[in-house]
Amino acid sequence: MYVIEPVTVTDTILTSSDIVEDDYAEYNAGTTYGDGNTIMVTDTGIHKIYESLLASNLNHYPPDNLTGVTPWWLEISATNKWKAFDGKVGSQAIAYSYPSPSISPSVSPSISPSASVSPSISPSVSPSISPSLSPSASASPSVSPSVSPSASPSS
């Protein structure tokens, strides 16, 4: 069995995308927002849509004003471009053509100084299918797959 570790997609890793980030107007500290106004914030590490909870909402940066006695903003979701990477099952990014994001993950495995092992795993799957016909001419295939991974650590 192979386990693929999830990778958190960040601004550094997502190098390009066909999906533009134009869901709503960008937050502006000098604009007064009314109750129910929706904006987005696209700062480094933040790609979210917010809704104003109060009238006369001036100079309250949404990510910093979500809680407290009187929260000014409600976080709605990730922006369309980032919904594919927000980790939520129900989120879907919408594209008008087949999206082709470019992701450049940087993975740095940590190895303790006392060990330098780099395993090499070469799985091979070779199923064998042997159909057999009974005298009544009905097919009854039997499938017997054989999986034989071979792992050999090298130093």
N, C-alpha and C positions, 0 to 999 in steps of 0.2 A: 504494500500500500504506500502511495506517495502522498505526502502532506505538503500543501503549498501554503506557506506562511503569508498572511495578509501584509500588504505594504500600505502604509499611510501615504496617500498622494498629497503632496504639498506643492506650493508655487515653484519650488526648485525642481521637483520631479516632473511635473506636467509642463513640458517644454513648448507644446503648441496644441491647438484644438480648432476644429472647424466650427464649433459651437461658440457663438459670440455671447458675451456677457452683457446683455442689454435688456434684462427683464423689466427693470423699473429705472426711474431717475436715480442717480447717485446721491447719497446723503450729502447735504451741504449745511455746515454749522450756522451759516447766516440766514437760512430759510426757516420760517415759522411753519411748522406742520400742524395740521388739524387732526382731530380724532378720526382714526380710520385711514389716514394717508399711508400709502405703502411706498417704501424706498428700498434701495439695496446699498450695502457697503462692500466694496471690493478692495480692501487694503491687504497688504501682505499677510497671508494666513487667515484672512476673513473674507468669505464669499457668501454672504447671507442676505436674505430678504427679511425686512422688519416692517411691522405695522405700528403706527403711533397709537397709543392708548388714551392720550389726553389732548385737549385743544391747547393752543398757545405753546406748542412744543418747540422751543427755540434753544439751540446750542446744547442739546442733550445727546451725546454720542451714543448711538444705539447699543453697541456691545457692552458699554459701561453702565447702561441704565435699564437693565432687564429685571432687576429685583429691588427690594427695599420696601419701605412703607408705601411709596407711590411710584411704582415702575412707570417709566415713560414709553417704553417700547416692548413689543412682543416679537420674539423671533419666530418667523413663519417657516422658513426652510432654507436650504442652500440655493444659490443661484442655479439657473438651468445648466450652465456649463459644469458646475461642480456636483450636481445631483448624482451623477454616475459614481462619484467617489465619496459620498457622505456616510456610507456604512448603514443606510436605512433600507430595508427590504422593499418598501413601497415606493421609493423615490425613482423617478424615471427622467432622464434627460431627453428633451425633444429636439430632434434635428430634422431639417428639411431635405437632407441628403445623407448618405451613409457617412456617419462621423468617423474620423480617423485621428484620434488624439495621439500625440507623441509623448511617451512616458519614458524617462531615463532614470530608473531607480539606481541608487548607489547602495550596495550592500557591502558592509564591512564586517565579516565574521571575526569574532574574537577568539583567539587561541591562547591558552595559558603558556607561559614561557617554557614549562617543563614538557610540553607535548607538542609535537608538530606532525599531526596525522592528517592526510588528505585522502578520504575514502573515494574509491571509484566504484560506482554501482552501474552495472550493465544488465538491465532486465531484458528478458526475451520471452515473448508469448507466442506459442505455436499451437493453436487449436487443431485438433484432428476431428473431422466429421466423417462418419461412416454410415451412410444410409443403408438400411436393409429392407428388402421387400418381402412381405409374406406372400403365400400363395394367392391370397385374395387381392393382390396388387395394391395394397394401401401402404403408403410410405410411412416408415417409423424411424426417423433419424435418431442417432445417438451421438451426443456431443460430449467429448471428453477433453477439455482444455488442459494444457500443462503449462505452468508458469514456473520458470526457473531463473530467479534473480541471482546474480553472482556479485558478491561484494568483496573487494580485496583492498584493505588499507595499504597505503604506501607511505613511506616516511621520507 
